[in-house]
Amino acid sequence: MDASELGRWTRFAAKGGIGKCTALQDCIAEHAEDLMFMKDDEITVLMQIPGQPDLYLGYCEGVVGHFRGDAVRFHGRLKKPVLTKRQSAVS
């Protein structure tokens, strides 16, 4: 993940992402794209990974990465993400 993409996800996490969850167990990152967290950490959910029904992108302790849904307890239903494109000013 490049720095500009990481910055976008971090700003989205600061706005609450699409929901929150709490870790049910410690999760040690096995790959560079994995999110590491400890039991009871709060994770901001950024998106569900397309084509992977139980894999999510999340933000915890300043880090963005993938995590499994069975390792967390979601705080209610996740919001549906709204994708918008920036419009150029037309004169």
All heavy atoms as an XYZ file, in Angstrom:
704
protein
N       0.867     -1.175      0.000
C       0.000      0.000      0.000
C       0.910      1.233      0.000
O       1.786      1.354      0.843
C      -0.891     -0.040      1.242
C      -1.885      1.080      1.311
S      -3.026      0.959      2.721
C      -3.774     -0.634      2.501
N       0.682      2.128     -0.948
C       1.536      3.317     -1.009
C       1.074      4.375     -0.005
O       0.009      4.270      0.591
C       1.619      3.878     -2.429
C       0.300      4.426     -2.949
O      -0.555      4.838     -2.149
O       0.139      4.466     -4.182
N       1.896      5.384      0.182
C       1.648      6.405      1.214
C       0.354      7.173      0.990
O      -0.372      7.466      1.942
C       2.822      7.369      1.286
N       0.005      7.488     -0.268
C      -1.223      8.256     -0.506
C      -2.464      7.405     -0.214
O      -3.438      7.897      0.340
C      -1.265      8.811     -1.935
O      -1.352      7.764     -2.874
N      -2.410      6.119     -0.574
C      -3.537      5.228     -0.274
C      -3.683      5.040      1.235
O      -4.793      5.069      1.777
C      -3.336      3.879     -0.967
C      -4.527      2.957     -0.837
C      -4.353      1.646     -1.580
O      -3.269      1.381     -2.129
O      -5.318      0.872     -1.587
N      -2.562      4.878      1.922
C      -2.578      4.754      3.380
C      -3.170      6.002      4.014
O      -3.984      5.917      4.942
C      -1.168      4.504      3.901
C      -1.026      4.361      5.413
C      -1.849      3.192      5.924
C       0.429      4.185      5.787
N      -2.811      7.172      3.497
C      -3.367      8.428      4.002
C      -4.873      8.507      3.825
O      -5.587      8.958      4.724
N      -5.365      8.052      2.676
C      -6.827      8.060      2.436
C      -7.542      7.141      3.422
O      -8.575      7.503      3.987
C      -7.140      7.641      0.995
C      -6.853      8.728     -0.024
C      -7.463      8.408     -1.378
N      -6.921      7.185     -1.961
C      -5.833      7.125     -2.725
N      -5.147      8.212     -2.996
N      -5.425      5.974     -3.221
N      -6.995      5.926      3.622
C      -7.631      4.998      4.570
C      -7.587      5.545      5.989
O      -8.536      5.397      6.753
C      -6.980      3.620      4.504
C      -7.353      2.820      3.297
C      -6.506      2.303      2.364
C      -8.670      2.425      2.881
N      -7.219      1.628      1.405
C      -8.542      1.673      1.699
C      -9.944      2.635      3.405
C      -9.630      1.132      1.031
C     -11.037      2.106      2.737
C     -10.881      1.365      1.563
N      -6.485      6.175      6.350
C      -6.359      6.738      7.697
C      -7.387      7.848      7.917
O      -8.014      7.918      8.981
C      -4.926      7.258      7.920
O      -4.006      6.162      7.747
C      -4.747      7.835      9.307
N      -7.581      8.713      6.921
C      -8.599      9.774      7.036
C     -10.005      9.170      7.122
O     -10.844      9.638      7.891
C      -8.494     10.747      5.860
C      -7.272     11.663      5.953
C      -7.281     12.762      4.912
N      -7.243     12.268      3.543
C      -6.139     11.898      2.894
N      -4.965     11.970      3.482
N      -6.202     11.477      1.645
N     -10.259      8.109      6.342
C     -11.561      7.443      6.382
C     -11.789      6.813      7.761
O     -12.889      6.882      8.312
C     -11.643      6.395      5.269
C     -12.987      5.740      5.143
C     -14.147      6.487      5.002
C     -13.100      4.363      5.132
C     -15.392      5.872      4.875
C     -14.325      3.737      4.998
C     -15.481      4.500      4.875
N     -10.746      6.237      8.341
C     -10.850      5.637      9.682
C     -11.176      6.707     10.714
O     -11.976      6.478     11.628
C      -9.550      4.925     10.043
N     -10.574      7.895     10.570
C     -10.840      8.990     11.510
C     -12.300      9.421     11.464
O     -12.842      9.915     12.452
C      -9.931     10.175     11.203
N     -12.969      9.185     10.336
C     -14.395      9.513     10.189
C     -15.291      8.355     10.625
O     -16.503      8.436     10.516
C     -14.700      9.877      8.735
C     -14.012     11.144      8.288
C     -14.314     11.423      6.833
C     -13.592     12.672      6.374
N     -13.816     12.936      4.943
N     -14.690      7.256     11.070
C     -15.477      6.127     11.573
C     -15.594      4.954     10.635
O     -16.199      3.939     10.983
N     -15.013      5.055      9.418
C     -15.080      3.946      8.469
C     -16.509      3.514      8.199
O     -17.423      4.333      8.183
N     -16.718      2.201      8.028
C     -18.080      1.684      7.817
C     -18.618      1.006      9.072
O     -19.713      0.460      9.068
C     -18.160      0.727      6.606
C     -17.292     -0.519      6.795
C     -17.797      1.468      5.318
C     -17.528     -1.607      5.765
N     -17.833      1.052     10.148
C     -18.286      0.467     11.406
C     -17.107      0.170     12.319
O     -15.959      0.455     12.004
N     -17.432     -0.415     13.471
C     -16.409     -0.745     14.480
C     -16.598     -2.189     14.913
O     -17.689     -2.756     14.799
C     -16.550      0.147     15.711
C     -16.476      1.627     15.430
C     -15.118      2.149     15.677
C     -15.168      3.672     15.548
N     -13.870      4.227     15.511
N     -15.524     -2.748     15.441
C     -15.595     -4.082     16.024
C     -14.559     -4.176     17.139
O     -13.667     -3.331     17.249
C     -15.374     -5.163     14.968
S     -13.813     -5.069     14.094
N     -14.708     -5.196     17.976
C     -13.789     -5.439     19.077
C     -13.157     -6.808     18.886
O     -13.857     -7.781     18.579
C     -14.535     -5.393     20.424
O     -15.136     -4.104     20.568
C     -13.590     -5.642     21.588
N     -11.845     -6.881     19.070
C     -11.113     -8.138     18.914
C     -11.514     -9.128     20.000
O     -11.552     -8.779     21.181
C      -9.616     -7.874     18.958
N     -11.795    -10.361     19.602
C     -12.142    -11.427     20.543
C     -10.900    -12.189     20.999
O     -10.952    -12.940     21.972
C     -13.114    -12.407     19.882
C     -14.469    -11.833     19.490
C     -15.271    -12.870     18.713
C     -15.227    -11.372     20.723
N      -9.806    -12.013     20.267
C      -8.575    -12.744     20.548
C      -7.391    -11.955     20.006
O      -7.569    -11.037     19.219
C      -8.616    -14.118     19.873
C      -8.733    -13.991     18.352
C      -9.172    -15.283     17.690
O      -9.956    -16.031     18.251
N      -8.668    -15.530     16.503
N      -6.196    -12.309     20.455
C      -4.986    -11.724     19.884
C      -4.844    -12.244     18.459
O      -5.156    -13.404     18.180
C      -3.742    -12.142     20.667
C      -3.717    -11.577     22.079
O      -4.579    -10.739     22.410
O      -2.833    -11.989     22.860
N      -4.372    -11.404     17.571
C      -4.160    -11.803     16.190
C      -2.797    -11.275     15.747
O      -2.594    -10.060     15.672
C      -5.274    -11.256     15.304
S      -5.165    -11.829     13.614
N      -1.879    -12.183     15.492
C      -0.532    -11.830     15.071
C      -0.496    -11.820     13.541
O      -0.942    -12.768     12.903
C       0.500    -12.847     15.613
C       0.392    -12.969     17.130
C       1.908    -12.470     15.183
C       0.548    -11.687     17.900
N       0.040    -10.750     12.961
C       0.130    -10.638     11.500
C       1.081    -11.701     10.960
O       2.198    -11.844     11.444
C       0.603     -9.249     11.115
N       0.615    -12.461      9.968
C       1.457    -13.476      9.331
C       2.017    -12.980      7.999
O       2.994    -13.516      7.502
C       0.653    -14.759      9.125
C       0.228    -15.388     10.436
C      -0.644    -16.620     10.251
O      -0.859    -17.038      9.093
O      -1.097    -17.166     11.268
N       1.362    -11.978      7.408
C       1.783    -11.412      6.127
C       1.809     -9.891      6.263
O       1.162     -9.330      7.154
C       0.824    -11.822      5.009
C       0.640    -13.306      4.901
N       1.612    -14.147      4.418
C      -0.407    -14.104      5.238
C       1.175    -15.404      4.453
N      -0.051    -15.401      4.950
N       2.502     -9.235      5.357
C       2.650     -7.773      5.425
C       1.313     -7.045      5.381
O       1.160     -5.980      5.983
C       3.548     -7.291      4.292
N       0.317     -7.605      4.694
C      -0.974     -6.927      4.566
C      -1.930     -7.210      5.729
O      -3.023     -6.656      5.789
C      -1.647     -7.293      3.232
C      -2.076     -8.732      3.107
C      -0.990     -9.673      2.579
O       0.165     -9.262      2.399
O      -1.322    -10.856      2.375
N      -1.535     -8.071      6.674
C      -2.394     -8.424      7.808
C      -2.369     -7.351      8.894
O      -1.350     -6.703      9.113
C      -1.949     -9.751      8.430
C      -2.175    -10.941      7.522
O      -2.927    -10.807      6.533
O      -1.587    -12.004      7.795
N      -3.497     -7.229      9.586
C      -3.610     -6.322     10.722
C      -3.324     -7.102     12.004
O      -3.881     -8.183     12.206
C      -5.033     -5.734     10.778
C      -5.304     -4.686     11.849
C      -4.456     -3.444     11.592
C      -6.782     -4.318     11.858
N      -2.452     -6.574     12.837
C      -2.162     -7.203     14.124
C      -2.936     -6.448     15.209
O      -2.978     -5.219     15.193
C      -0.675     -7.145     14.425
C      -0.302     -7.917     15.674
S       1.473     -8.031     15.882
C       1.705     -6.757     17.087
N      -3.552     -7.201     16.125
C      -4.269     -6.570     17.226
C      -4.308     -7.517     18.416
O      -4.021     -8.703     18.289
C      -5.689     -6.155     16.807
C      -6.470     -7.226     16.095
C      -7.155     -8.208     16.794
C      -6.535     -7.244     14.710
C      -7.889     -9.183     16.139
C      -7.266     -8.213     14.041
C      -7.942     -9.189     14.757
N      -4.648     -6.963     19.562
C      -4.739     -7.731     20.798
C      -6.206     -7.838     21.214
O      -7.029     -6.991     20.845
C      -3.937     -7.054     21.911
C      -2.471     -6.781     21.564
S      -1.566     -8.245     21.092
C      -1.268     -8.958     22.685
N      -6.499     -8.846     22.011
C      -7.860     -9.036     22.509
C      -8.366     -7.734     23.140
O      -7.632     -7.054     23.849
C      -7.886    -10.160     23.536
C      -9.273    -10.479     24.026
C      -9.283    -11.635     25.000
C     -10.721    -11.970     25.285
N     -11.000    -12.201     26.653
N      -9.606     -7.385     22.837
C     -10.303     -6.192     23.329
C      -9.905     -4.894     22.632
O     -10.440     -3.845     22.965
C     -10.172     -6.030     24.850
C     -10.822     -7.172     25.609
O     -11.853     -7.699     25.129
O     -10.305     -7.553     26.674
N      -8.972     -4.931     21.662
C      -8.684     -3.733     20.867
C      -9.907     -3.388     20.035
O     -10.622     -4.277     19.551
C      -7.504     -3.959     19.908
C      -6.146     -3.809     20.571
O      -6.098     -3.397     21.744
O      -5.135     -4.108     19.905
N     -10.142     -2.084     19.846
C     -11.217     -1.646     18.958
C     -10.633     -1.417     17.564
O      -9.585     -0.784     17.425
C     -11.869     -0.364     19.461
C     -13.060      0.038     18.601
C     -13.801      1.238     19.126
O     -13.361      2.360     18.831
O     -14.797      1.043     19.829
N     -11.304     -1.948     16.559
C     -10.865     -1.848     15.173
C     -11.922     -1.072     14.398
O     -13.117     -1.336     14.544
C     -10.685     -3.245     14.552
C      -9.651     -4.042     15.352
C     -10.308     -3.147     13.070
C      -9.656     -5.524     15.071
N     -11.480     -0.118     13.594
C     -12.377      0.587     12.685
C     -12.396     -0.193     11.383
O     -11.348     -0.437     10.780
C     -11.894      2.025     12.427
O     -11.831      2.712     13.682
C     -12.843      2.765     11.503
N     -13.590     -0.620     10.949
C     -13.732     -1.384      9.713
C     -13.776     -0.400      8.544
O     -14.574      0.532      8.536
C     -15.020     -2.246      9.731
C     -15.106     -3.107      8.482
C     -15.075     -3.113     10.990
N     -12.907     -0.632      7.562
C     -12.820      0.261      6.408
C     -13.580     -0.288      5.201
O     -14.203      0.458      4.459
C     -11.358      0.494      6.037
C     -10.497      1.073      7.171
C      -9.042      1.127      6.747
C     -11.012      2.443      7.574
N     -13.522     -1.612      4.998
C     -14.267     -2.230      3.900
C     -14.218     -3.747      4.026
O     -13.365     -4.287      4.722
C     -13.683     -1.824      2.541
C     -12.300     -2.401      2.261
S     -11.620     -2.012      0.628
C     -12.488     -3.162     -0.397
N     -15.167     -4.403      3.367
C     -15.104     -5.850      3.232
C     -14.326     -6.126      1.955
O     -14.538     -5.449      0.938
C     -16.500     -6.461      3.146
C     -16.456     -7.968      3.076
C     -17.834     -8.602      3.130
O     -18.838     -7.909      3.228
N     -17.869     -9.905      3.052
N     -13.405     -7.067      1.991
C     -12.582     -7.381      0.817
C     -13.470     -8.084     -0.215
O     -14.094     -9.104      0.099
C     -11.375     -8.278      1.206
C     -10.541     -7.633      2.310
C     -10.546     -8.627     -0.019
C      -9.907     -6.314      1.959
N     -13.569     -7.548     -1.428
C     -14.418     -8.141     -2.466
C     -14.044     -9.603     -2.744
O     -12.866     -9.947     -2.839
C     -14.147     -7.277     -3.705
C     -13.626     -5.986     -3.165
C     -12.879     -6.342     -1.907
N     -15.069    -10.452     -2.843
C     -14.855    -11.865     -3.130
C     -14.404    -12.691     -1.941
O     -14.180    -13.885     -2.062
N     -14.259    -12.075     -0.787
C     -13.826    -12.764      0.435
C     -14.869    -12.494      1.518
O     -14.809    -11.460      2.178
C     -12.466    -12.241      0.890
C     -11.360    -12.380     -0.130
C     -10.912    -13.817     -0.265
O     -10.905    -14.584      0.696
N     -10.551    -14.195     -1.470
N     -15.832    -13.384      1.711
C     -16.956    -13.082      2.612
C     -16.586    -12.820      4.075
O     -17.322    -12.157      4.768
C     -17.847    -14.316      2.499
C     -17.009    -15.371      1.876
C     -15.919    -14.696      1.108
N     -15.435    -13.294      4.548
C     -15.095    -13.106      5.958
C     -13.763    -12.365      6.127
O     -13.097    -12.503      7.143
C     -15.046    -14.460      6.671
C     -15.105    -14.299      8.185
O     -15.911    -13.466      8.665
O     -14.352    -14.986      8.893
N     -13.373    -11.558      5.121
C     -12.121    -10.823      5.194
C     -12.406     -9.332      5.049
O     -13.162     -8.921      4.174
C     -11.164    -11.295      4.094
C      -9.716    -10.834      4.205
C      -9.051    -11.375      5.476
C      -8.927    -11.294      2.989
N     -11.799     -8.542      5.937
C     -12.070     -7.107      6.001
C     -10.763     -6.332      6.016
O      -9.710     -6.862      6.386
C     -12.857     -6.773      7.273
C     -14.197     -7.442      7.314
C     -14.320     -8.740      7.802
C     -15.332     -6.803      6.842
C     -15.547     -9.376      7.825
C     -16.570     -7.433      6.861
C     -16.666     -8.718      7.346
O     -17.882     -9.342      7.347
N     -10.856     -5.053      5.662
C      -9.741     -4.123      5.811
C     -10.088     -3.259      7.015
O     -11.197     -2.735      7.110
C      -9.583     -3.250      4.554
C      -8.377     -2.316      4.553
C      -7.073     -3.135      4.475
C      -8.450     -1.358      3.365
N      -9.146     -3.142      7.943
C      -9.417     -2.399      9.161
C      -8.256     -1.521      9.579
O      -7.154     -1.593      9.022
N      -8.515     -0.696     10.598
C      -7.549      0.258     11.135
C      -7.501      0.083     12.646
O      -8.540      0.123     13.311
C      -8.001      1.673     10.769
C      -7.143      2.771     11.322
C      -6.039      3.234     10.628
C      -7.446      3.371     12.539
C      -5.251      4.263     11.130
C      -6.669      4.402     13.048
C      -5.573      4.837     12.338
O      -4.800      5.851     12.832
N      -6.294     -0.112     13.162
C      -6.131     -0.274     14.609
C      -4.751      0.235     15.005
O      -3.745     -0.151     14.389
C      -6.284     -1.747     14.983
S      -6.151     -2.079     16.753
N      -4.708      1.119     15.992
C      -3.441      1.631     16.520
C      -2.555      2.224     15.416
O      -1.341      2.015     15.408
C      -2.686      0.523     17.261
C      -3.436     -0.077     18.429
C      -3.581      0.875     19.602
O      -2.696      1.726     19.806
O      -4.588      0.776     20.319
N      -3.164      2.939     14.476
C      -2.396      3.610     13.430
C      -1.968      2.737     12.265
O      -1.219      3.168     11.410
N      -2.446      1.487     12.230
C      -2.055      0.541     11.181
C      -3.292      0.107     10.400
O      -4.359     -0.109     10.970
C      -1.363     -0.697     11.805
C      -0.987     -1.706     10.743
C      -0.142     -0.275     12.604
N      -3.135     -0.034      9.078
C      -4.205     -0.511      8.200
C      -3.823     -1.898      7.708
O      -2.680     -2.133      7.310
C      -4.387      0.441      6.993
C      -5.390     -0.121      6.005
C      -4.823      1.823      7.459
N      -4.778     -2.850      7.765
C      -4.487     -4.199      7.276
C      -5.725     -5.071      7.248
O      -6.812     -4.669      7.665
N      -5.544     -6.297      6.743
C      -6.628     -7.271      6.621
C      -6.833     -8.024      7.934
O      -5.867     -8.300      8.652
C      -6.296     -8.310      5.549
C      -6.195     -7.736      4.178
N      -5.575     -8.388      3.155
C      -6.628     -6.565      3.649
C      -5.628     -7.657      2.054
N      -6.267     -6.542      2.339
N      -8.093     -8.393      8.201
C      -8.389     -9.244      9.359
C      -9.613    -10.098      9.052
O     -10.413     -9.772      8.190
C      -8.605     -8.407     10.632
C      -9.858     -7.563     10.616
C     -11.038     -8.031     11.181
C      -9.854     -6.305     10.029
C     -12.185     -7.252     11.169
C     -10.989     -5.521     10.008
C     -12.156     -5.995     10.577
N      -9.731    -11.209      9.762
C     -10.865    -12.126      9.591
C     -12.023    -11.705     10.499
O     -11.814    -11.324     11.652
C     -10.447    -13.556      9.937
C      -9.491    -14.180      8.964
C      -9.202    -15.661      9.265
N      -9.563    -16.121     10.597
C      -8.738    -16.155     11.631
N      -7.494    -15.759     11.516
N      -9.154    -16.606     12.810
N     -13.212    -11.827      9.988
C     -14.402    -11.461     10.752
C     -14.663    -12.359     11.940
O     -15.295    -11.939     12.906
N     -14.165    -13.601     11.900
C     -14.425    -14.507     13.028
C     -13.536    -14.212     14.228
O     -13.701    -14.799     15.293
C     -14.306    -15.967     12.598
C     -12.913    -16.359     12.131
O     -12.006    -15.507     12.093
O     -12.736    -17.540     11.779
N     -12.588    -13.277     14.079
C     -11.696    -12.903     15.187
C     -12.207    -11.691     15.960
O     -11.572    -11.253     16.915
C     -10.291    -12.618     14.657
N     -13.370    -11.156     15.534
C     -13.889     -9.925     16.127
C     -15.393    -10.021     16.385
O     -16.067    -10.906     15.872
C     -13.619     -8.705     15.200
C     -12.135     -8.530     14.951
C     -14.377     -8.828     13.899
N     -15.894     -9.079     17.198
C     -17.340     -8.920     17.418
C     -17.702     -7.548     16.856
O     -17.192     -6.523     17.305
C     -17.682     -8.990     18.905
C     -19.180     -8.800     19.190
C     -19.498     -8.839     20.677
N     -18.589     -8.087     21.521
C     -18.644     -6.759     21.701
N     -19.571     -6.041     21.100
N     -17.782     -6.161     22.495
N     -18.560     -7.547     15.850
C     -18.967     -6.290     15.221
C     -19.957     -5.551     16.114
O     -20.781     -6.167     16.782
C     -19.583     -6.557     13.846
C     -18.575     -7.047     12.848
C     -18.417     -8.401     12.606
C     -17.769     -6.161     12.167
C     -17.483     -8.863     11.706
C     -16.824     -6.607     11.256
C     -16.682     -7.964     11.027
N     -19.879     -4.219     16.121
C     -20.778     -3.377     16.916
C     -21.981     -3.002     16.043
O     -22.145     -1.858     15.664
C     -20.083     -2.091     17.359
C     -18.848     -2.319     18.176
N     -18.115     -1.283     18.684
C     -18.204     -3.437     18.577
C     -17.082     -1.760     19.359
N     -17.119     -3.068     19.301
N     -22.801     -3.951     15.710
C     -23.957     -3.669     14.860
C     -23.634     -3.896     13.396
O     -22.567     -4.379     13.035
N     -24.575     -3.526     12.560
C     -24.412     -3.709     11.114
C     -23.428     -2.700     10.550
O     -23.370     -1.558     10.996
C     -25.761     -3.538     10.419
C     -26.729     -4.655     10.793
C     -27.988     -4.539     10.031
N     -27.688     -4.670      8.600
C     -28.580     -4.921      7.681
N     -29.838     -5.052      8.015
N     -28.241     -5.024      6.412
N     -22.676     -3.149      9.559
C     -21.740     -2.252      8.897
C     -22.502     -1.371      7.921
O     -23.484     -1.793      7.313
C     -20.677     -3.060      8.137
C     -19.787     -3.949      9.000
C     -18.860     -4.770      8.129
C     -19.002     -3.125     10.000
N     -22.032     -0.131      7.777
C     -22.645      0.784      6.820
C     -22.292      0.342      5.411
O     -21.260     -0.291      5.191
C     -22.106      2.206      7.010
C     -22.398      2.809      8.354
C     -21.727      4.167      8.425
C     -21.635      4.645      9.852
N     -20.791      5.822      9.990
N     -23.132      0.704      4.484
C     -22.826      0.444      3.090
C     -21.887      1.553      2.625
O     -22.188      2.729      2.791
C     -24.115      0.459      2.271
C     -23.992     -0.197      0.952
C     -25.355     -0.434      0.356
C     -25.187     -1.364     -0.819
N     -26.458     -1.788     -1.348
N     -20.731      1.200      2.057
C     -19.796      2.253      1.648
C     -20.355      3.085      0.502
O     -21.025      2.566     -0.381
C     -18.546      1.485      1.213
C     -18.999      0.105      0.944
C     -20.231     -0.128      1.774
N     -20.072      4.363      0.551
C     -20.507      5.275     -0.502
C     -19.260      5.681     -1.275
O     -18.339      6.256     -0.713
C     -21.189      6.532      0.093
C     -21.553      7.502     -1.010
C     -22.399      6.134      0.909
N     -19.242      5.338     -2.550
C     -18.099      5.685     -3.381
C     -18.424      6.938     -4.168
O     -19.430      7.003     -4.855
C     -17.774      4.538     -4.353
C     -17.454      3.206     -3.679
C     -17.255      2.121     -4.726
C     -16.200      3.326     -2.837
N     -17.593      7.920     -4.032
C     -17.793      9.160     -4.775
C     -16.517      9.515     -5.502
O     -15.422      9.235     -5.030
C     -18.185     10.332     -3.847
O     -17.133     10.524     -2.911
C     -19.478     10.061     -3.117
N     -16.666     10.138     -6.640
C     -15.503     10.615     -7.399
C     -15.442     12.116     -7.221
O     -16.460     12.788     -7.182
C     -15.633     10.277     -8.872
C     -15.498      8.806     -9.141
C     -15.322      8.564    -10.615
C     -14.993      7.116    -10.838
N     -14.268      6.899    -12.036
N     -14.226     12.607     -7.125
C     -14.057     14.049     -7.035
C     -14.359     14.670     -8.387
O     -13.905     14.179     -9.417
C     -12.639     14.408     -6.609
C     -12.363     13.985     -5.200
C     -11.017     14.449     -4.777
N     -10.803     14.021     -3.389
C      -9.648     14.051     -2.802
N      -8.573     14.471     -3.430
N      -9.525     13.657     -1.549
N     -15.122     15.726     -8.360
C     -15.493     16.408     -9.592
C     -14.566     17.582     -9.801
O     -14.273     18.318     -8.862
C     -16.936     16.907     -9.488
C     -17.940     15.804     -9.220
C     -18.488     15.210    -10.499
O     -18.498     15.862    -11.516
N     -18.942     13.978    -10.421
N     -14.123     17.769    -11.029
C     -13.316     18.949    -11.357
C     -14.260     20.133    -11.510
O     -15.375     20.001    -11.990
C     -12.563     18.749    -12.661
O     -11.677     17.667    -12.535
N     -13.786     21.291    -11.103
C     -14.588     22.509    -11.254
C     -14.691     22.836    -12.740
O     -13.703     22.866    -13.457
C     -13.956     23.658    -10.501
N     -15.926     23.049    -13.203
C     -16.140     23.365    -14.601
C     -16.518     24.841    -14.671
O     -17.424     25.297    -14.016
C     -17.278     22.502    -15.197
C     -17.535     22.869    -16.636
C     -16.942     21.034    -15.040
N     -15.778     25.617    -15.508
C     -16.102     27.032    -15.600
C     -16.995     27.330    -16.764
O     -17.112     26.665    -17.688
C     -14.873     27.915    -15.739
O     -13.672     27.265    -15.824
